[in-house]
């Protein structure tokens, strides 16, 4: 049961990855790509992490650290990239 | 668990392609941020697969330090554009 759950979570994360990374190739604006990418990367990677955590519960400190740094860093990086790219657009 | 690794590498190829073909610097930065996250998660999956926690520690370090360095790089790029 736990094994199945972890595989399901990892597959969900990979589906999220593909869904959010695919618009990167198109010709949309940077902010649109940033939004889908940050949602997909953060949520997908966190779901993969939880799947791994269910698989090997003995190594939880490292995986929890990875989860926390994913959640914090990816949101902060999203804000910083949006700020930097949009203020450049205002100058032009 | 090999198919997981193969599909993850395919997902990793998309931002690599984007970083290669796009000239706009912010699109490149986006692609690099995506590559950093995806590779570190890939490293963690490999460390679980091989049950080797030395690799896992490297993945977690890349996850935190790699994103921080990308943030600093974005700030520097912005300042360089403004000068």
Backbone of each chain as nested JSON, in Angstrom:
{
  "chains": [
    {"id": "A", "residues": [
      {"number": 1, "name": "UNK", "atoms": {"N": [0.835, -1.208, 0.0], "CA": [0.0, 0.0, 0.0], "C": [0.868, 1.256, 0.0]}},
      {"number": 2, "name": "UNK", "atoms": {"N": [1.827, 1.298, 0.943], "CA": [2.716, 2.463, 1.03], "C": [3.556, 2.564, -0.24]}},
      {"number": 3, "name": "UNK", "atoms": {"N": [3.994, 1.396, -0.726], "CA": [4.786, 1.367, -1.95], "C": [4.001, 1.957, -3.114]}},
      {"number": 4, "name": "UNK", "atoms": {"N": [2.739, 1.524, -3.238], "CA": [1.885, 2.036, -4.302], "C": [1.708, 3.54, -4.176]}},
      {"number": 5, "name": "UNK", "atoms": {"N": [1.485, 3.994, -2.912], "CA": [1.277, 5.426, -2.674], "C": [2.505, 6.227, -3.091]}},
      {"number": 6, "name": "UNK", "atoms": {"N": [3.692, 5.701, -2.755], "CA": [4.899, 6.457, -3.097], "C": [5.088, 6.504, -4.608]}},
      {"number": 7, "name": "UNK", "atoms": {"N": [4.816, 5.394, -5.294], "CA": [4.922, 5.436, -6.753], "C": [3.918, 6.413, -7.347]}},
      {"number": 8, "name": "UNK", "atoms": {"N": [2.691, 6.436, -6.769], "CA": [1.677, 7.358, -7.283], "C": [2.129, 8.801, -7.103]}},
      {"number": 9, "name": "UNK", "atoms": {"N": [2.72, 9.116, -5.937], "CA": [3.171, 10.49, -5.697], "C": [4.293, 10.872, -6.651]}},
      {"number": 10, "name": "UNK", "atoms": {"N": [5.243, 9.931, -6.87], "CA": [6.354, 10.244, -7.77], "C": [5.842, 10.46, -9.192]}},
      {"number": 11, "name": "UNK", "atoms": {"N": [4.882, 9.614, -9.622], "CA": [4.332, 9.785, -10.971], "C": [3.601, 11.11, -11.091]}},
      {"number": 12, "name": "UNK", "atoms": {"N": [2.855, 11.479, -10.039], "CA": [2.159, 12.771, -10.047], "C": [3.155, 13.913, -10.189]}},
      {"number": 13, "name": "UNK", "atoms": {"N": [4.283, 13.806, -9.482], "CA": [5.306, 14.84, -9.574], "C": [5.875, 14.937, -10.971]}},
      {"number": 14, "name": "UNK", "atoms": {"N": [6.103, 13.788, -11.619], "CA": [6.66, 13.831, -12.972], "C": [5.652, 14.423, -13.948]}},
      {"number": 15, "name": "UNK", "atoms": {"N": [4.352, 14.105, -13.745], "CA": [3.329, 14.701, -14.597], "C": [3.325, 16.214, -14.425]}},
      {"number": 16, "name": "UNK", "atoms": {"N": [3.447, 16.684, -13.175], "CA": [3.532, 18.113, -12.911], "C": [4.726, 18.73, -13.625]}},
      {"number": 17, "name": "UNK", "atoms": {"N": [5.85, 18.048, -13.564], "CA": [7.066, 18.554, -14.218], "C": [6.826, 18.782, -15.702]}},
      {"number": 18, "name": "UNK", "atoms": {"N": [6.254, 17.761, -16.366], "CA": [6.058, 17.881, -17.805], "C": [5.051, 18.979, -18.124]}},
      {"number": 19, "name": "UNK", "atoms": {"N": [3.983, 19.022, -17.306], "CA": [2.944, 20.014, -17.554], "C": [3.493, 21.43, -17.451]}},
      {"number": 20, "name": "UNK", "atoms": {"N": [4.349, 21.683, -16.477], "CA": [4.84, 23.034, -16.264], "C": [6.042, 23.375, -17.113]}},
      {"number": 21, "name": "UNK", "atoms": {"N": [6.802, 22.361, -17.532], "CA": [8.016, 22.667, -18.294], "C": [7.716, 22.808, -19.767]}},
      {"number": 22, "name": "UNK", "atoms": {"N": [6.625, 22.194, -20.235], "CA": [6.324, 22.221, -21.658], "C": [6.127, 23.637, -22.188]}},
      {"number": 23, "name": "UNK", "atoms": {"N": [5.404, 24.569, -21.46], "CA": [5.226, 25.927, -22.007], "C": [6.524, 26.702, -22.158]}},
      {"number": 24, "name": "UNK", "atoms": {"N": [7.619, 26.215, -21.57], "CA": [8.908, 26.904, -21.659], "C": [9.368, 27.029, -23.096]}},
      {"number": 25, "name": "UNK", "atoms": {"N": [8.973, 26.08, -23.945], "CA": [9.445, 26.094, -25.328], "C": [8.685, 27.124, -26.158]}},
      {"number": 26, "name": "UNK", "atoms": {"N": [7.426, 27.404, -25.793], "CA": [6.595, 28.294, -26.602], "C": [7.046, 29.744, -26.555]}},
      {"number": 27, "name": "UNK", "atoms": {"N": [6.242, 30.614, -27.193], "CA": [6.617, 32.019, -27.308], "C": [5.825, 32.911, -26.362]}},
      {"number": 28, "name": "UNK", "atoms": {"N": [5.507, 32.422, -25.175], "CA": [4.755, 33.251, -24.238], "C": [5.689, 34.207, -23.512]}},
      {"number": 29, "name": "UNK", "atoms": {"N": [5.108, 35.067, -22.656], "CA": [5.914, 36.045, -21.926], "C": [6.683, 35.344, -20.808]}},
      {"number": 30, "name": "UNK", "atoms": {"N": [7.701, 36.07, -20.288], "CA": [8.532, 35.477, -19.243], "C": [7.717, 35.19, -17.989]}},
      {"number": 31, "name": "UNK", "atoms": {"N": [6.772, 36.114, -17.667], "CA": [6.019, 35.941, -16.424], "C": [5.103, 34.728, -16.49]}},
      {"number": 32, "name": "UNK", "atoms": {"N": [4.515, 34.494, -17.677], "CA": [3.661, 33.31, -17.822], "C": [4.473, 32.035, -17.615]}},
      {"number": 33, "name": "UNK", "atoms": {"N": [5.648, 32.006, -18.267], "CA": [6.494, 30.824, -18.131], "C": [6.949, 30.65, -16.689]}},
      {"number": 34, "name": "UNK", "atoms": {"N": [7.291, 31.789, -16.05], "CA": [7.765, 31.734, -14.661], "C": [6.696, 31.149, -13.756]}},
      {"number": 35, "name": "UNK", "atoms": {"N": [5.442, 31.565, -13.997], "CA": [4.364, 31.077, -13.141], "C": [4.196, 29.566, -13.26]}},
      {"number": 36, "name": "UNK", "atoms": {"N": [4.039, 29.094, -14.507], "CA": [3.838, 27.647, -14.66], "C": [5.055, 26.874, -14.155]}},
      {"number": 37, "name": "UNK", "atoms": {"N": [6.248, 27.436, -14.431], "CA": [7.464, 26.714, -14.055], "C": [7.617, 26.622, -12.549]}},
      {"number": 38, "name": "UNK", "atoms": {"N": [7.326, 27.745, -11.843], "CA": [7.524, 27.69, -10.395], "C": [6.482, 26.792, -9.745]}},
      {"number": 39, "name": "UNK", "atoms": {"N": [5.243, 26.858, -10.239], "CA": [4.214, 25.973, -9.682], "C": [4.601, 24.515, -9.917]}},
      {"number": 40, "name": "UNK", "atoms": {"N": [4.982, 24.221, -11.171], "CA": [5.245, 22.824, -11.508], "C": [6.486, 22.314, -10.794]}},
      {"number": 41, "name": "UNK", "atoms": {"N": [7.553, 23.125, -10.796], "CA": [8.79, 22.646, -10.185], "C": [8.626, 22.452, -8.686]}},
      {"number": 42, "name": "UNK", "atoms": {"N": [7.986, 23.442, -8.025], "CA": [7.861, 23.327, -6.571], "C": [6.937, 22.178, -6.194]}},
      {"number": 43, "name": "UNK", "atoms": {"N": [5.714, 22.205, -6.764], "CA": [4.749, 21.178, -6.359], "C": [5.182, 19.791, -6.826]}},
      {"number": 44, "name": "UNK", "atoms": {"N": [5.669, 19.699, -8.069], "CA": [6.085, 18.404, -8.575], "C": [7.245, 17.833, -7.789]}},
      {"number": 45, "name": "UNK", "atoms": {"N": [8.263, 18.688, -7.519], "CA": [9.414, 18.178, -6.787], "C": [9.04, 17.818, -5.356]}},
      {"number": 46, "name": "UNK", "atoms": {"N": [8.122, 18.617, -4.744], "CA": [7.721, 18.283, -3.383], "C": [6.969, 16.963, -3.353]}},
      {"number": 47, "name": "UNK", "atoms": {"N": [6.156, 16.726, -4.378], "CA": [5.433, 15.452, -4.416], "C": [6.393, 14.285, -4.617]}},
      {"number": 48, "name": "UNK", "atoms": {"N": [7.434, 14.494, -5.463], "CA": [8.434, 13.437, -5.637], "C": [9.161, 13.175, -4.317]}},
      {"number": 49, "name": "UNK", "atoms": {"N": [9.501, 14.271, -3.601], "CA": [10.185, 14.138, -2.308], "C": [9.349, 13.344, -1.314]}},
      {"number": 50, "name": "UNK", "atoms": {"N": [8.037, 13.66, -1.246], "CA": [7.174, 12.939, -0.304], "C": [7.097, 11.468, -0.687]}},
      {"number": 51, "name": "UNK", "atoms": {"N": [7.084, 11.221, -1.996], "CA": [7.091, 9.834, -2.45], "C": [8.342, 9.105, -2.003]}},
      {"number": 52, "name": "UNK", "atoms": {"N": [9.508, 9.786, -2.118], "CA": [10.76, 9.171, -1.659], "C": [10.759, 8.975, -0.155]}},
      {"number": 53, "name": "UNK", "atoms": {"N": [10.157, 9.965, 0.548], "CA": [10.099, 9.89, 2.012], "C": [9.294, 8.681, 2.463]}},
      {"number": 54, "name": "UNK", "atoms": {"N": [8.21, 8.384, 1.724], "CA": [7.414, 7.201, 2.064], "C": [8.203, 5.929, 1.788]}},
      {"number": 55, "name": "UNK", "atoms": {"N": [9.081, 6.003, 0.778], "CA": [9.847, 4.817, 0.416], "C": [10.916, 4.502, 1.461]}},
      {"number": 56, "name": "UNK", "atoms": {"N": [11.647, 5.54, 1.882], "CA": [12.694, 5.331, 2.883], "C": [12.455, 6.285, 4.053]}},
      {"number": 57, "name": "UNK", "atoms": {"N": [11.65, 5.899, 5.019], "CA": [11.339, 6.817, 6.125], "C": [12.522, 7.021, 7.068]}},
      {"number": 58, "name": "UNK", "atoms": {"N": [13.543, 6.166, 6.978], "CA": [14.623, 6.276, 7.964], "C": [15.481, 7.512, 7.717]}},
      {"number": 59, "name": "UNK", "atoms": {"N": [15.459, 8.031, 6.492], "CA": [16.301, 9.19, 6.196], "C": [15.493, 10.471, 6.188]}},
      {"number": 60, "name": "UNK", "atoms": {"N": [14.527, 10.589, 7.112], "CA": [13.639, 11.744, 7.028], "C": [14.318, 13.091, 7.251]}},
      {"number": 61, "name": "UNK", "atoms": {"N": [15.398, 13.236, 8.081], "CA": [15.904, 14.6, 8.281], "C": [16.382, 15.242, 6.994]}},
      {"number": 62, "name": "UNK", "atoms": {"N": [17.078, 14.457, 6.166], "CA": [17.621, 14.985, 4.923], "C": [16.5, 15.342, 3.952]}},
      {"number": 63, "name": "UNK", "atoms": {"N": [15.5, 14.457, 3.856], "CA": [14.426, 14.707, 2.898], "C": [13.543, 15.868, 3.338]}},
      {"number": 64, "name": "UNK", "atoms": {"N": [13.34, 16.004, 4.675], "CA": [12.568, 17.153, 5.156], "C": [13.323, 18.438, 4.869]}},
      {"number": 65, "name": "UNK", "atoms": {"N": [14.656, 18.399, 5.036], "CA": [15.473, 19.574, 4.71], "C": [15.319, 19.921, 3.234]}},
      {"number": 66, "name": "UNK", "atoms": {"N": [15.339, 18.898, 2.377], "CA": [15.16, 19.139, 0.949], "C": [13.787, 19.738, 0.675]}},
      {"number": 67, "name": "UNK", "atoms": {"N": [12.754, 19.23, 1.34], "CA": [11.393, 19.75, 1.158], "C": [11.319, 21.218, 1.539]}},
      {"number": 68, "name": "UNK", "atoms": {"N": [11.916, 21.552, 2.713], "CA": [11.819, 22.93, 3.194], "C": [12.582, 23.864, 2.259]}},
      {"number": 69, "name": "UNK", "atoms": {"N": [13.788, 23.435, 1.841], "CA": [14.55, 24.342, 0.99], "C": [13.9, 24.478, -0.376]}},
      {"number": 70, "name": "UNK", "atoms": {"N": [13.238, 23.421, -0.854], "CA": [12.462, 23.541, -2.092], "C": [11.36, 24.563, -1.941]}},
      {"number": 71, "name": "UNK", "atoms": {"N": [10.572, 24.429, -0.86], "CA": [9.41, 25.306, -0.691], "C": [9.845, 26.75, -0.551]}},
      {"number": 72, "name": "UNK", "atoms": {"N": [10.884, 27.01, 0.239], "CA": [11.287, 28.398, 0.468], "C": [12.024, 28.951, -0.736]}},
      {"number": 73, "name": "UNK", "atoms": {"N": [13.048, 28.234, -1.199], "CA": [13.902, 28.807, -2.236], "C": [13.166, 29.011, -3.55]}},
      {"number": 74, "name": "UNK", "atoms": {"N": [12.329, 28.056, -3.928], "CA": [11.693, 28.21, -5.229], "C": [10.718, 29.374, -5.245]}},
      {"number": 75, "name": "UNK", "atoms": {"N": [10.012, 29.612, -4.133], "CA": [9.11, 30.765, -4.123], "C": [9.905, 32.061, -4.136]}},
      {"number": 76, "name": "UNK", "atoms": {"N": [10.979, 32.121, -3.327], "CA": [11.783, 33.342, -3.28], "C": [12.416, 33.607, -4.637]}},
      {"number": 77, "name": "UNK", "atoms": {"N": [12.941, 32.556, -5.237], "CA": [13.583, 32.711, -6.552], "C": [12.564, 33.171, -7.587]}},
      {"number": 78, "name": "UNK", "atoms": {"N": [11.339, 32.657, -7.508], "CA": [10.29, 33.09, -8.424], "C": [10.028, 34.577, -8.297]}},
      {"number": 79, "name": "UNK", "atoms": {"N": [9.915, 35.061, -7.036], "CA": [9.678, 36.486, -6.817], "C": [10.826, 37.313, -7.363]}},
      {"number": 80, "name": "UNK", "atoms": {"N": [12.082, 36.885, -7.076], "CA": [13.236, 37.679, -7.491], "C": [13.328, 37.743, -9.008]}},
      {"number": 81, "name": "UNK", "atoms": {"N": [13.108, 36.606, -9.674], "CA": [13.187, 36.596, -11.137], "C": [12.089, 37.471, -11.74]}},
      {"number": 82, "name": "UNK", "atoms": {"N": [10.872, 37.414, -11.159], "CA": [9.786, 38.239, -11.679], "C": [10.119, 39.709, -11.497]}},
      {"number": 83, "name": "UNK", "atoms": {"N": [10.656, 40.051, -10.326], "CA": [11.012, 41.452, -10.046], "C": [12.085, 41.939, -11.013]}},
      {"number": 84, "name": "UNK", "atoms": {"N": [13.132, 41.154, -11.174], "CA": [14.235, 41.581, -12.031], "C": [13.779, 41.73, -13.479]}},
      {"number": 85, "name": "UNK", "atoms": {"N": [13.057, 40.745, -14.005], "CA": [12.715, 40.803, -15.424], "C": [11.677, 41.884, -15.682]}},
      {"number": 86, "name": "UNK", "atoms": {"N": [10.737, 42.116, -14.744], "CA": [9.69, 43.094, -15.036], "C": [10.222, 44.51, -14.899]}},
      {"number": 87, "name": "UNK", "atoms": {"N": [11.15, 44.762, -13.963], "CA": [11.651, 46.133, -13.831], "C": [12.504, 46.506, -15.03]}},
      {"number": 88, "name": "UNK", "atoms": {"N": [13.113, 45.491, -15.655], "CA": [13.851, 45.786, -16.88], "C": [12.884, 46.185, -17.991]}},
      {"number": 89, "name": "UNK", "atoms": {"N": [11.707, 45.548, -18.045], "CA": [10.731, 45.869, -19.075], "C": [10.202, 47.289, -18.889]}},
      {"number": 90, "name": "UNK", "atoms": {"N": [10.107, 47.75, -17.62], "CA": [9.628, 49.103, -17.383], "C": [10.6, 50.151, -17.893]}},
      {"number": 91, "name": "UNK", "atoms": {"N": [11.881, 49.834, -17.878], "CA": [12.882, 50.802, -18.304], "C": [12.809, 51.059, -19.793]}},
      {"number": 92, "name": "UNK", "atoms": {"N": [12.437, 50.023, -20.53], "CA": [12.474, 50.154, -21.984], "C": [11.272, 50.951, -22.507]}}
    ]},
    {"id": "B", "residues": [
      {"number": 1, "name": "UNK", "atoms": {"N": [12.582, 1.011, -10.663], "CA": [12.485, 2.476, -10.618], "C": [13.231, 3.145, -11.759]}},
      {"number": 2, "name": "UNK", "atoms": {"N": [13.716, 2.326, -12.707], "CA": [14.49, 2.919, -13.79], "C": [13.662, 3.825, -14.68]}},
      {"number": 3, "name": "UNK", "atoms": {"N": [12.379, 3.46, -14.886], "CA": [11.548, 4.275, -15.774], "C": [11.341, 5.665, -15.196]}},
      {"number": 4, "name": "UNK", "atoms": {"N": [11.345, 5.77, -13.852], "CA": [11.225, 7.098, -13.235], "C": [12.402, 7.968, -13.647]}},
      {"number": 5, "name": "UNK", "atoms": {"N": [13.609, 7.385, -13.557], "CA": [14.807, 8.138, -13.924], "C": [14.762, 8.554, -15.383]}},
      {"number": 6, "name": "UNK", "atoms": {"N": [14.312, 7.631, -16.259], "CA": [14.309, 7.947, -17.691], "C": [13.339, 9.089, -17.988]}},
      {"number": 7, "name": "UNK", "atoms": {"N": [12.116, 9.036, -17.391], "CA": [11.175, 10.128, -17.666], "C": [11.673, 11.442, -17.068]}},
      {"number": 8, "name": "UNK", "atoms": {"N": [12.342, 11.362, -15.896], "CA": [12.863, 12.601, -15.306], "C": [13.939, 13.203, -16.194]}},
      {"number": 9, "name": "UNK", "atoms": {"N": [14.775, 12.355, -16.807], "CA": [15.811, 12.9, -17.691], "C": [15.169, 13.531, -18.923]}},
      {"number": 10, "name": "UNK", "atoms": {"N": [14.061, 12.931, -19.414], "CA": [13.368, 13.551, -20.54], "C": [12.814, 14.917, -20.154]}},
      {"number": 11, "name": "UNK", "atoms": {"N": [12.259, 15.012, -18.918], "CA": [11.762, 16.312, -18.467], "C": [12.905, 17.308, -18.336]}},
      {"number": 12, "name": "UNK", "atoms": {"N": [14.086, 16.831, -17.982], "CA": [15.245, 17.712, -17.831], "C": [15.727, 18.225, -19.178]}},
      {"number": 13, "name": "UNK", "atoms": {"N": [15.471, 17.452, -20.255], "CA": [15.951, 17.874, -21.572], "C": [15.213, 19.118, -22.069]}},
      {"number": 14, "name": "UNK", "atoms": {"N": [13.957, 19.305, -21.625], "CA": [13.18, 20.457, -22.128], "C": [13.832, 21.788, -21.73]}},
      {"number": 15, "name": "UNK", "atoms": {"N": [14.117, 22.051, -20.42], "CA": [14.782, 23.319, -20.101], "C": [16.183, 23.433, -20.675]}},
      {"number": 16, "name": "UNK", "atoms": {"N": [16.882, 22.304, -20.856], "CA": [18.21, 22.389, -21.466], "C": [18.087, 22.894, -22.903]}},
      {"number": 17, "name": "UNK", "atoms": {"N": [17.093, 22.34, -23.63], "CA": [16.856, 22.796, -24.997], "C": [16.503, 24.274, -25.018]}},
      {"number": 18, "name": "UNK", "atoms": {"N": [15.639, 24.692, -24.074], "CA": [15.219, 26.094, -24.013], "C": [16.416, 27.008, -23.74]}},
      {"number": 19, "name": "UNK", "atoms": {"N": [17.279, 26.614, -22.802], "CA": [18.445, 27.436, -22.479], "C": [19.387, 27.528, -23.659]}},
      {"number": 20, "name": "UNK", "atoms": {"N": [19.383, 26.502, -24.501], "CA": [20.285, 26.496, -25.638], "C": [19.772, 27.372, -26.765]}},
      {"number": 21, "name": "UNK", "atoms": {"N": [18.425, 27.353, -27.015], "CA": [17.948, 27.993, -28.238], "C": [17.446, 29.411, -28.006]}},
      {"number": 22, "name": "UNK", "atoms": {"N": [17.167, 29.815, -26.764], "CA": [16.589, 31.144, -26.569], "C": [17.675, 32.172, -26.305]}},
      {"number": 23, "name": "UNK", "atoms": {"N": [17.535, 33.359, -26.947], "CA": [18.557, 34.384, -26.794], "C": [18.286, 35.294, -25.598]}},
      {"number": 24, "name": "UNK", "atoms": {"N": [17.0, 35.439, -25.237], "CA": [16.644, 36.352, -24.152], "C": [17.222, 35.856, -22.836]}},
      {"number": 25, "name": "UNK", "atoms": {"N": [17.87, 36.775, -22.094], "CA": [18.63, 36.347, -20.914], "C": [17.708, 35.875, -19.792]}},
      {"number": 26, "name": "UNK", "atoms": {"N": [16.498, 36.473, -19.677], "CA": [15.62, 36.062, -18.572], "C": [15.013, 34.696, -18.829]}},
      {"number": 27, "name": "UNK", "atoms": {"N": [14.764, 34.419, -20.119], "CA": [14.276, 33.073, -20.429], "C": [15.357, 32.042, -20.123]}},
      {"number": 28, "name": "UNK", "atoms": {"N": [16.615, 32.436, -20.421], "CA": [17.724, 31.537, -20.093], "C": [17.815, 31.314, -18.589]}},
      {"number": 29, "name": "UNK", "atoms": {"N": [17.645, 32.393, -17.811], "CA": [17.711, 32.266, -16.351], "C": [16.625, 31.339, -15.833]}},
      {"number": 30, "name": "UNK", "atoms": {"N": [15.41, 31.5, -16.405], "CA": [14.304, 30.618, -16.013], "C": [14.666, 29.166, -16.263]}},
      {"number": 31, "name": "UNK", "atoms": {"N": [15.215, 28.93, -17.468], "CA": [15.574, 27.556, -17.822], "C": [16.65, 27.03, -16.874]}},
      {"number": 32, "name": "UNK", "atoms": {"N": [17.62, 27.893, -16.507], "CA": [18.676, 27.446, -15.602], "C": [18.12, 27.116, -14.219]}},
      {"number": 33, "name": "UNK", "atoms": {"N": [17.164, 27.95, -13.739], "CA": [16.556, 27.668, -12.441], "C": [15.859, 26.309, -12.47]}},
      {"number": 34, "name": "UNK", "atoms": {"N": [15.169, 26.067, -13.591], "CA": [14.478, 24.784, -13.719], "C": [15.475, 23.631, -13.742]}},
      {"number": 35, "name": "UNK", "atoms": {"N": [16.598, 23.829, -14.478], "CA": [17.601, 22.766, -14.551], "C": [18.169, 22.472, -13.163]}},
      {"number": 36, "name": "UNK", "atoms": {"N": [18.431, 23.542, -12.376], "CA": [19.012, 23.343, -11.039], "C": [18.097, 22.506, -10.161]}},
      {"number": 37, "name": "UNK", "atoms": {"N": [16.795, 22.88, -10.148], "CA": [15.861, 22.127, -9.308], "C": [15.754, 20.68, -9.767]}},
      {"number": 38, "name": "UNK", "atoms": {"N": [15.607, 20.506, -11.094], "CA": [15.371, 19.159, -11.61], "C": [16.576, 18.25, -11.376]}},
      {"number": 39, "name": "UNK", "atoms": {"N": [17.79, 18.783, -11.589], "CA": [18.948, 17.912, -11.376], "C": [19.085, 17.531, -9.91]}},
      {"number": 40, "name": "UNK", "atoms": {"N": [18.797, 18.483, -8.991], "CA": [18.982, 18.113, -7.588], "C": [17.954, 17.079, -7.154]}},
      {"number": 41, "name": "UNK", "atoms": {"N": [16.716, 17.199, -7.671], "CA": [15.72, 16.17, -7.341], "C": [16.14, 14.824, -7.942]}},
      {"number": 42, "name": "UNK", "atoms": {"N": [16.701, 14.909, -9.156], "CA": [17.192, 13.681, -9.809], "C": [18.288, 13.022, -8.968]}},
      {"number": 43, "name": "UNK", "atoms": {"N": [19.193, 13.857, -8.429], "CA": [20.265, 13.326, -7.581], "C": [19.68, 12.658, -6.34]}},
      {"number": 44, "name": "UNK", "atoms": {"N": [18.641, 13.274, -5.753], "CA": [18.028, 12.672, -4.56], "C": [17.368, 11.341, -4.894]}},
      {"number": 45, "name": "UNK", "atoms": {"N": [16.704, 11.28, -6.059], "CA": [16.083, 10.004, -6.455], "C": [17.156, 8.936, -6.619]}},
      {"number": 46, "name": "UNK", "atoms": {"N": [18.29, 9.321, -7.255], "CA": [19.368, 8.345, -7.447], "C": [19.915, 7.885, -6.1]}},
      {"number": 47, "name": "UNK", "atoms": {"N": [20.017, 8.841, -5.147], "CA": [20.563, 8.452, -3.844], "C": [19.628, 7.487, -3.111]}},
      {"number": 48, "name": "UNK", "atoms": {"N": [18.308, 7.664, -3.302], "CA": [17.376, 6.705, -2.701], "C": [17.507, 5.357, -3.399]}},
      {"number": 49, "name": "UNK", "atoms": {"N": [17.664, 5.43, -4.729], "CA": [17.743, 4.205, -5.531], "C": [18.953, 3.369, -5.14]}},
      {"number": 50, "name": "UNK", "atoms": {"N": [20.081, 4.057, -4.916], "CA": [21.313, 3.339, -4.593], "C": [21.53, 3.194, -3.096]}},
      {"number": 51, "name": "UNK", "atoms": {"N": [20.618, 3.828, -2.316], "CA": [20.703, 3.793, -0.861], "C": [22.055, 4.342, -0.368]}},
      {"number": 52, "name": "UNK", "atoms": {"N": [22.469, 5.452, -1.021], "CA": [23.765, 6.037, -0.714], "C": [23.538, 7.487, -0.285]}},
      {"number": 53, "name": "UNK", "atoms": {"N": [23.718, 7.78, 1.006], "CA": [23.325, 9.101, 1.491], "C": [24.394, 10.152, 1.339]}},
      {"number": 54, "name": "UNK", "atoms": {"N": [25.597, 9.764, 0.909], "CA": [26.578, 10.787, 0.535], "C": [26.06, 11.56, -0.686]}},
      {"number": 55, "name": "UNK", "atoms": {"N": [25.487, 10.823, -1.66], "CA": [24.931, 11.478, -2.844], "C": [23.758, 12.36, -2.458]}},
      {"number": 56, "name": "UNK", "atoms": {"N": [22.934, 11.874, -1.511], "CA": [21.769, 12.638, -1.088], "C": [22.149, 13.976, -0.479]}},
      {"number": 57, "name": "UNK", "atoms": {"N": [23.228, 13.988, 0.317], "CA": [23.678, 15.243, 0.914], "C": [24.081, 16.233, -0.172]}},
      {"number": 58, "name": "UNK", "atoms": {"N": [24.764, 15.729, -1.213], "CA": [25.148, 16.607, -2.319], "C": [23.91, 17.205, -2.984]}},
      {"number": 59, "name": "UNK", "atoms": {"N": [22.871, 16.378, -3.179], "CA": [21.641, 16.876, -3.792], "C": [21.015, 17.984, -2.987]}},
      {"number": 60, "name": "UNK", "atoms": {"N": [20.954, 17.808, -1.657], "CA": [20.329, 18.831, -0.824], "C": [21.144, 20.118, -0.848]}},
      {"number": 61, "name": "UNK", "atoms": {"N": [22.477, 19.985, -0.853], "CA": [23.321, 21.187, -0.897], "C": [23.1, 21.937, -2.213]}},
      {"number": 62, "name": "UNK", "atoms": {"N": [23.032, 21.192, -3.331], "CA": [22.783, 21.85, -4.616], "C": [21.428, 22.535, -4.6]}},
      {"number": 63, "name": "UNK", "atoms": {"N": [20.452, 21.891, -3.977], "CA": [19.098, 22.447, -3.923], "C": [19.09, 23.803, -3.246]}},
      {"number": 64, "name": "UNK", "atoms": {"N": [19.844, 23.957, -2.154], "CA": [19.799, 25.243, -1.461], "C": [20.792, 26.241, -2.041]}},
      {"number": 65, "name": "UNK", "atoms": {"N": [22.039, 25.824, -2.249], "CA": [23.057, 26.779, -2.679], "C": [22.886, 27.163, -4.14]}},
      {"number": 66, "name": "UNK", "atoms": {"N": [22.466, 26.203, -4.984], "CA": [22.301, 26.498, -6.4], "C": [21.242, 27.55, -6.634]}},
      {"number": 67, "name": "UNK", "atoms": {"N": [20.11, 27.434, -5.937], "CA": [19.066, 28.44, -6.11], "C": [19.512, 29.79, -5.58]}},
      {"number": 68, "name": "UNK", "atoms": {"N": [20.239, 29.801, -4.476], "CA": [20.713, 31.069, -3.924], "C": [21.644, 31.762, -4.903]}},
      {"number": 69, "name": "UNK", "atoms": {"N": [22.52, 30.995, -5.539], "CA": [23.452, 31.621, -6.475], "C": [22.717, 32.15, -7.699]}},
      {"number": 70, "name": "UNK", "atoms": {"N": [21.662, 31.448, -8.133], "CA": [20.881, 31.955, -9.264], "C": [20.213, 33.277, -8.918]}},
      {"number": 71, "name": "UNK", "atoms": {"N": [19.76, 33.393, -7.659], "CA": [19.136, 34.637, -7.218], "C": [20.133, 35.786, -7.274]}},
      {"number": 72, "name": "UNK", "atoms": {"N": [21.35, 35.549, -6.759], "CA": [22.386, 36.583, -6.797], "C": [22.725, 36.949, -8.236]}},
      {"number": 73, "name": "UNK", "atoms": {"N": [22.783, 35.957, -9.113], "CA": [23.11, 36.204, -10.517], "C": [22.046, 37.072, -11.167]}},
      {"number": 74, "name": "UNK", "atoms": {"N": [20.757, 36.831, -10.823], "CA": [19.677, 37.646, -11.384], "C": [19.836, 39.098, -10.949]}},
      {"number": 75, "name": "UNK", "atoms": {"N": [20.181, 39.307, -9.666], "CA": [20.382, 40.686, -9.19], "C": [21.518, 41.356, -9.939]}},
      {"number": 76, "name": "UNK", "atoms": {"N": [22.631, 40.63, -10.123], "CA": [23.783, 41.217, -10.824], "C": [23.409, 41.582, -12.254]}},
      {"number": 77, "name": "UNK", "atoms": {"N": [22.664, 40.669, -12.927], "CA": [22.254, 40.948, -14.303], "C": [21.407, 42.206, -14.386]}},
      {"number": 78, "name": "UNK", "atoms": {"N": [20.512, 42.359, -13.4], "CA": [19.635, 43.531, -13.406], "C": [20.453, 44.808, -13.246]}},
      {"number": 79, "name": "UNK", "atoms": {"N": [21.417, 44.778, -12.304], "CA": [22.266, 45.967, -12.112], "C": [23.064, 46.27, -13.369]}},
      {"number": 80, "name": "UNK", "atoms": {"N": [23.57, 45.222, -14.026], "CA": [24.363, 45.444, -15.229], "C": [23.517, 46.07, -16.331]}},
      {"number": 81, "name": "UNK", "atoms": {"N": [22.234, 45.664, -16.402], "CA": [21.362, 46.24, -17.43], "C": [21.077, 47.706, -17.131]}},
      {"number": 82, "name": "UNK", "atoms": {"N": [20.989, 48.051, -15.833], "CA": [20.621, 49.415, -15.482], "C": [21.764, 50.39, -15.67]}},
      {"number": 83, "name": "UNK", "atoms": {"N": [23.0, 49.903, -15.61], "CA": [24.137, 50.812, -15.718], "C": [24.215, 51.388, -17.127]}}
    ]}
  ]
}
